[in-house]
Amino acid sequence: MPTKEEWKKQLVDNAEQQILNLTDSDKFKNYLNTVAKFHRYSARNIDLIYSQNPEATQIAGFKQWKNDFNRSVNKGEKGIRIAAPMIKKLTPEDQKRLDTTKEKAIVGYRYIPVFDISQTSGEPVLSAKDFVKENLADHKNVTNLYNELKNYLNNNTDIKVSEKRLSELGGAKGYFQPSTNEIVIGSDEPDNALKLETLYHEYAHSQLHGLTSEFKDRPRAYQETQAEAVAYVAMQNIGVDTSNYSLGYVATWAKDKAVIHSALSEIQQVSNKVIELSDGLTKQLGLQEDPKEPEHDLKKLSAHDLNKSYQGLQQKAQLKNQLNDVHQEISDRTQKQLKAFAEENPEIKQPDPEYDQSLKR
């Protein structure tokens, strides 16, 4: 019988091994499916969920299923263990030692059991994705979401999105030009879902590999895998078919523990940002339930609440400045997280003399 510490180590080691096994496209897709479904969770908990139940879609604790969703965990089900922070109220001595004025701080983590919806029985549970997936079966709605995302980037960011005929793109569906911070998409691509996926892909390049990005020096194959992974997660989030995605480059960097963890962390950070924007736009287009009135104290909002704030502000033209603040707050948070990760892992940066060339796909 393993001790508590041995059990914790085994749990983390198993998750680590599953991540290091992501050496082919199908396994990588399965991992990204977990990222799409649990994008608000930490990277550590995504790894833990994936390693224990890669098919999980919605998780909650025993009491939460009962109290919030009127569902019961089936008899004999084994929980999925995730890390939950242990928060301690700080004494004046603690505050002085930690050089902080905060009243509480995380002092450690414990591994608590949660259960996937497939392990429960009771009333049906619908999520925003259910509404979006059904609505995006309509070709017109996919076109509207593509146009809304393109307009949002043009009007609220320093990225410029334009279109050219496919014959002018040299066989590519689109590209990102770091030197001008411009995304170009094939205007006459007949499949609007592919146009949307291409826009997600190139937007990921702009966030991860632009001239001011912390990760602009990644090798080309690495960059393409990351951008396609973000696009895959974004399309999975809105329920659009992703069976034709190619993620074969993952094998080139999955052999190195530090490299794969950095790559997955970067993918997760930008995927979170893309999902937040997409969720706001789908609600604005009426593809989800009506949003509630948002809060406006941006610094106090969670990523989820920032997204809700964006949804409400979109409906009020006179609050455009606050809408820009929401986008800037999301962008600043993402870049700050990416920068911190780069500083912690300087050894994985590899110069690429071709980074200033347009990133085509």
N, C-alpha and C positions, 0 to 999 in steps of 0.2 A: 504494500500500500504506500503510494508516494506521499511525501509530506506536502503541506500547502505550498511551500516555496517551489518544490520540485514540480508540482502540478501546474503552477503558474508558468514556470520556465518551459515546460512541455507544450503548453498552450501557445505561447509566443513562438517557440521553435518550429512547431508545426505550421503556423501561419507563414513564417519566414521561408520554410522549404517550399510551400505552395507558390509563393511569389517567385522564388528562384527557378521554379519549374515552368515559368511562362516563356517557353522557348519556341512555341509555334503559334500560328495565327488564331486557331480555334480556342486554345487555352487563354490567349490574350483577350479575345473577344468576350469570353466568359467572365474574365476579371472586369473588363470595362462595363459589362452588363451590371455587375454589382456596384460599380462607381455610379452608373446612371440611376440606379434605384435608391442608393443611399448617399447621395452627394452631400448631404448636410452632416454626415458623420465624419469623424477624423480619419486620416489615412490609416492609423493603427486599427481602428474598428472596422474599416472596410476590409482590411487584410484579414482580420479575425473572422468576420462574417463570411468572406469568400472561402476561407480555408475550412470552415466547418459546414457551411451549406451554401454552395454557389448558386443554388436555385431559389434562395430566399428572395421574397419580393417586398414584404411589409413585416416589420418586427415591432414587438412591444413586450413589456413585462407581463407577468401573470395577472396582476391586479389591474393593470391598465387595459388589457383586453377585456376584462370583466366589467370594469367601471365605465370606461370611455366608449367601448365598442359593442357592449352586450354580447361578447363572445367568450367561450370557455376553452382553456387549453385541454386538448384530448388527453385522456389517461395514458400514462406511460411515456409521454413525449419527453425527449431530452432537449434541454435548453441550449441555445447558442450563447456562448460566453463573450461578453464585450467589456471593455474597460470603462469604468465609471469613476470620476474624480472624487476623492475624499477631501472635503473642504473643512478647514479649521478656522475658528474665530481667533484672531491674533491678539495676544496681550501686548501691552506697551513695549515689553522687552523683545517680543517677537518682531514687532514693527521696526524697532531700532536695529536689530540684528539683520533684518532683511532689507533695511533702508527703504521702507514703504510706508505710506499713510493709509493703505487699504485695511479695511476691518477684517477681511477674510482672505484666505489663500489656499491653493491646492497643495496638500501635503503628501499626496500619494494617490494610487489607483487601486480599486478592487475590481474583481471580475464577476459581474453579475449575470444571471441567466435571463435571456429574452427568448421569445418564440416567434417563429414565422407564422403568417396567417394560415398556411397550409397545415399547421399543427393545431389549429383551433376550429371550433364549430360555433355557429350562431348566426346573427344577423349579417347580411352582406355589407361590405365596406367598399365605398366608391372613393376614388381619389381624383385629383385634378387631371391626372394622366388619362383616366378613363374617358373623360369628356373630350380632351384634346385629341386622343387617338381616333375616336369616332368622328369628330368633326373634320380632321385632316384626311379622312378617306375621300373627301370631296376635293377634286383637283383645284377648284377655285380657291379654296381656303389655303392650300399649300402656296399657291401663287401670291395670295394676299400676305401670308407670313413672310415670304421671301422679300416682297416689296417693302413691308413694314420694317424688317430688319435692315435692309439696305438704306432706307430713309433715316432710320434712327442713327445708324453709324455716320451718315453724312451730316446730319443736323446736330448731333450731340457729342461727337468725338472729333479728334483731329485726323481721323482716317477718312479718305475719300474713296467711295465705291463708284465705279463706272462700268459700262458694258461695251464690248466690241464683238464683232462677228467672229464666230469660231474660226473662220478661215484666216483671221489676222492673228490668232493665238498660237500658231505653230503646232497644232495638235493637242494643246492643253485645253482644259475646261475653264481655267482661270489661273490667275497668279497674283502674288503679293510682291510689290516693289519696295524694298526697305528704304531706298534712297529718297523716295517721294512719299512714303507712307500711303501708298495707293493700292487698292484692290481692284482688279479687273476681272469681270465675269463674262463668259460667252453669252451674248444676247440671244442668239437663235438656238440655244440648246432646247430641244423639244420637251425634255423631262424636267418639269419644274422642281420636283423633289431633288433631282441631281443638282440643279442650280442652287437650291437652298443648302445642300450638303457641301457644295463647293465654297459657298460664302462662309459657312462655318469653318471649313478647312483653312481658308485664307485668313479669316479673322484670327484663328489660333496662331498662325504664323506671325501676324502683326503683334500679338501679345507676347509670344515666346521668343521671336527671332527678329524683331525690328531693331533699328539702329541703337535705340536706347535700352533695349531689353538686356537683362542679366544673362540671357541664354542665347544671344545672337551668334556665339562662336561654336555652337554644336555642329558636328559633322552633318552633311546634307541628308544622309540616310536616316540619321537620328531625328532630324527636324521633320522629315516627311512622315515618319512613324508617329511622332507626337501630334502633328497637326491632324492626321487622319484619325488618330485615337480620340481627340477632342471632338471632331465632327461625328464620329461614331456614337459617342456618349450623348451628344446633343440630339441626334436623330432618334436614338433609343428613347430619350426622355420624352419626345413628343409622339412616339409610337409609330414612326415611319420605318418601313422595311429596310433592314441593314444587312441582308444576306449576301450582298455582292461586294462587301468591303474587303479590301486587301491590306493586311497588316503584317506582311511577311518579314519586314525589316527587324521586328522585335528580337529575333534570334541573334542579331549582331551585337546587342548590348545586354541581353538577359544573362550572360555568363558572369557578369561582374556585380557583386552584391551592392556596392555603393552606387554604381551607375544605374542599375534598375530601380533602386529606391528613389534616386533623385528624379529619374525620368517619370516615374509614376506619380511622385509628388507634384511635379510641374504640370502633368496632365490633369491631375485632380484639381489643382488651383484654378486653371483656366477653364476647365469643364464647369466648375461651380459658377464662374462668372457668366459663361455662355448660357447655362441653364437659368440663372436668375433673369438675364435679359429676355430669353425666350419665353419664360413663364409670364413676364410682364406683358410682352407683346401679344401672346395668345389670349390673355385676359382682355387686353384692350380691344382685340378683334372680336370679342364675344365668344371665343372658343372654350372658355371656362365659365364657372359660375361668377356672378357679379362680385367684385372686390368690396371689402368693407372700407370705411373711412380710415385713411392711414394716419400714423403719427408723423411728426415732422422734426423731432429732435434726432438728427441723423447719427450723431456720435454715440447715442445710447441704444441704437437699434441693432438687432442681430442681422445676419445676412438675409434670413427669411423675411424679417420685418422691413429691411431695406427694399426688398423686392416688392412687398405689399405697398410701401410708400410710393415706389415708382409707378405702380399700377394706378393708384389713385391720382397722382399728379398728372399723369398722361391725359386724364379726362378734363383737366382744368388748364386752359391755355395761359391764363394769367399767372400761373405758378411755374412757368417754364424755367426760371432761374433755380428754383428748388429742385426741379427735375434734373438739371445739370449737376446740382450738388449731389444728388443720389448716385448718378453715374460716376462722378468723380470719386465719391467715397468708395464705391465698389472697386473702381480701377485702382485707387491708392492702396486699398487693402490687399488686392491681389499682387501688385508689384512689390509691396513691402514684404509679403510672405515669400515671394520668389527670391527677392534680394537676400533675405535672411538665410534662405536655404543655400544660395550660392556661396555666401560667406562661410557657412558651416562645412561646405564640401568643395573647396577650391581645387582639389586634385582632379575633379572630373571634367573641368572645362578644357575643351580641345579646340584650338584655333582652326578656323576654316576660311581660307582666303577667298572662297566663292560666296560668302554670306551676303554680300551686297548685290548679288545678281538676283533677278526676280525669281521667286519661289513658285514654280509652276507645278501643276498637277494634271 
